[in-house]
Structures are given as structure tokens and as C-alpha cells.
Amino acid sequence: MSARSVGAPRVLDVTRLLGRVWRRYPATGIDRVGLAYVQRYAHEAHALVRIGPWWTVLSPSDSAVLFSTLARWQAPSVWQFLRAMLRASIRRDTTPAWLFNVVHSGTESSSYSTRAIARGFTPCYLLHDLIPLTHPEHCRAGEDRRHAARLRTMVHSGALLITNSRHTATQLQDYASRQQWSLPPVLTAPLGLTQLPIPGARPSERPYFLMLATIESRKNHALLLDVWLRLIEQHGAAAPTLVVIGRRGWSADGVLARLDHCPILKPHLRVVHDCDDVMLASWMAHAEALLYPSLVEGWGLPIAEALSLGVSVLASDLPVFREVAGHVPDYLSPTDPQAWQAMVEDYMGSDSNRTKQALRLATWRASTWEDHFRTVDGALGHGRLSESSAHRAEGLADAA
């Protein structure tokens, strides 16, 4: 049976998700995409787990158990997992299937596509962004080379390449043109919004603004810290609190030092590095506004989450944010701290801009996962896929 058949089985590569729950990491935005695919296809898909060179596809029953565990962001017991892996190694099914890798995991290896195709899989990838290539200064050392390898794998072995936004699709097309690559079918399917839990009680008595992002240079925490120093200087004790929620990232030593040690900021600053979904919803729901001054993004999930809770958003004027939120937020230049200060002060002392944003929000509709999967399943089921993945694997070898 060809994997191009409408009813072909689906295999979900859950290696990254499994590794992160075992390490007890909180789910990132990319993880939430992986979980959405787990929830969508759990009733019909097999789980793929990669351990070094070994690829193991679990049985339907063992896959269902693992999917259910991952959906709760919990790790399976080691013995339960090892028994499932042993059963799968004995079975060794190589039925052709669609292979979904929607979290970039493993694709930096040149062997990913050859192993996939050897198992009879037709790969479908989801590309989240090209930031390591377009803005390497904001990424870990060497991440540009790793991401170039990921793109090479996706382009030359993928039967379908899904992008999360038109912005990402445009950047992909530009990059492929410079590399003189022929792209597989590219499908833009905006990411859905997974609703946060019901918020709890207000977590702070003082008025506060929220920034939700990994602490790394491209998120532009530095701008907000500069703004808050000016607010404290001009308003003293009346200055609001800045709540920063996010894990420590990279290329942000100066920001981390200020978050940890600046004595002027400390009375008006609260940093939360680990936050479960209930607490996150509580912090977000009661904020004066979500602040999102990023320099570059591939999507903007926190913006959609805030708007879904009726919370105002002040955001960088990036094309992808306008894809996510339309005309609803108040957009500002990510390099203009005076403008950010003026808008924060407006939200501190007046309801005029907040009221205007609330009126705009009344017409906004979040992208849904139903929309996303309707688009993806439509592409798989209506003959939109052309060249064989085997042919593209040959292209990958030529390009390597």
C-alpha cells in the first residue's frame, strides 16, 4: 500500500516529547504542537521512538498508552516502556505510512531521511521558523549549521512541508531559492490554540504586566528592563510590577544578571522560571497586559493565549504577529523603549487604549487546531503530494 493513500497509517515521531517529559521539562510552544498531533491522531497512529541508531515503532495498543501518558505531560514507567519497546522489536512491522515529525527533532542528522524511507515511511515535516539562519546572533553557537541540516532533510526527503505561517513559508521559499533547491509541496497551516486551564485567583495584589518567553536575546527582555528602570525613576513606588515567566535561555547573560541582581528593579520585578499551566493561566488572566517585544519570531502563541483570555497585548510590530492577532494588539517598534514606556503608562493610568483594544478583540477569532488539521488532512487526502520521497532522498544525498 502506498503511503499516499488517503487511509494510510500515520506514525508520529515522539522522541523529543518523551525525552522532555522524562527530564521533567515544561512543555514549550513546539512541544504543544507535538502534543496537538498526538491528540489528533492518537486513535489511528503508531508512536516512533528513536534511541541512537535504533528506530522502534510501537504497536497500536502500546502507542495508545504512550500517547495518553504524553498528552498528560507525564512520563511512562521505565518498565512499561521497555516492555513496549521489546514487543515492537520482535514485531518489526514495516508497513508503509505517513511519518509526521512536527518538532524538528533528529532532522539535523543526514541519516534521518534514509532511515525513514528504509522503513517505508513517507515523511511530512512541520517547519516552525528559520531564525537560526536569518538571525544566528540570537541562537546557540552552531545552531545555524544544525538548522541548515534540518532544512536540507525536510526539503529533500519531505513529501509535504507544513509551515506555521505565511511569513515562515516566504522565508523558506527565499532560502530555497538561494540554495537552488526545488521545494516539495509547501502547506501553510496556522497553529491552533490549545486552551489554558481555568485561571485561579489573582496571584499578586499589585498591578503587574506580564512577559512570557524563554529568556534569550531575541525575546528582547532588555528593552523592558530599560523601560522599568525609567518607570521606577519617574513613578517610584507607584510603578507597576513586571512579571517575567520563562526558563533561562542563551545569549542573555546581561539580562539574566539584571534579573538576578539589579537592586533598583527587585522591588518591582518577579521572575518565575518554572510555571505549570494553571499558574500560567492565573498570571496571564489578571495581568494589565501581556508584553511581547520580540525582535524576531516564527509564531506568537502567548499572544493568542492572552487574547483568548481577554487580556490586552502590547507587541512588536512583526508581520507574523499580525498573522496571529490581526489588528487587535497595540503594536510598537521593538527598538523604541520610549514608545513602550508611554504605552505602559497609558495602560497604568487610563482605559482609553485598553477599551479600544477590547473593541477590536470582539471581532478576533483564534486559529484552531480543527482548522489546522482540516488543512493538513485535506492536503494528504486530495492528491496534492507529487514526487516520491525516495526520489527526494536521492536529492538529499546529492546535496549533502
C-alpha positions, 0 to 999 in steps of 0.5 A: 500500500502506498503511503499516499493513500488517503487511509494510510497509517500515520506514525508520529515521531515522539522522541523529543516529547518523551525525552522532555517529559522524562527530564521533567521539562515544561512543555514549550510552544513546539512541544504543544504542537507535538502534543496537538498531533498526538491528540489528533491522531492518537486513535489511528497512529503508531508512536516512533521512538528513536534511541541512537541508531535504533528506530522502534515503532510501537504497536497500536495498543502500546502507542495508545498508552504512550500517547495518553501518558504524553498528552498528560505531560507525564512520563511512562514507567521505565518498565512499561516502556521497555516492555513496549519497546521489546514487543515492537522489536520482535514485531518489526512491522514495516508497513508503509505510512505517513511519518509526521515529525512536527518538532524538528527533532533528529532532522539535523542528522543526514541519516534521518531521511534514509532511515525513514524511507528504509522503513517505508515511511513517507515523511511530512515535516512541520517547519516552525521558523528559520531564525537560526539562519536569518538571525544566528546572533540570537541562537546557540553557537552552531545552531545555524549549521544544525538548522541548515541540516534540518532544512536540507532533510525536510526539503529533500526527503519531505513529501509535504512541508507544513509551515506555521505561517505565511511569513515562515513559508516566504522565508523558506521559499527565499532560502530555497531559492538561494540554495537552488533547491526545488521545494516539495509541496509547501502547506501553510497551516496556522497553529491552533490554540490549545486552551489554558486551564481555568485561571485561579485567583489573582496571584499578586495584589499589585498591578503587574504586566506580564512577559512570557518567553524563554529568556534569550536575546531575541525575546528582547527582555532588555528593552523592558528592563530599560523601560522599568528602570525609567518607570521606577525613576519617574513613578517610584513606588507607584510603578507597576510590577513586571512579571517575567515567566520563562526558563533561562535561555542563551545569549542573555547573560546581561539580562539574566544578571539584571534579573538576578541582581539589579537592586533598583528593579527587585522591588518591582520585578518577579521572575518565575522560571518554572510555571505549570499551566494553571499558574500560567493561566492565573498570571496571564488572566489578571495581568494589565497586559501581556508584553511581547517585544520580540525582535524576531519570531516564527509564531506568537502563541502567548499572544493568542493565549492572552487574547483568548483570555481577554487580556490586552497585548502590547507587541512588536510590530512583526508581520507574523504577529499580525498573522496571529492577532490581526489588528487587535494588539497595540503594536510598537517598534521593538527598538523604541523603549520610549514608545513602550514606556508611554504605552505602559503608562497609558495602560497604568493610568487610563482605559482609553487604549485598553477599551479600544483594544477590547473593541477590536478583540470582539471581532478576533477569532483564534486559529484552531487546531480543527482548522489546522488539521482540516488543512493538513488532512485535506492536503494528504487526502486530495492528491496534492503530494507529487514526487516520491520521497525516495526520489527526494532522498536521492536529492538529499544525498546529492546535496549533502 
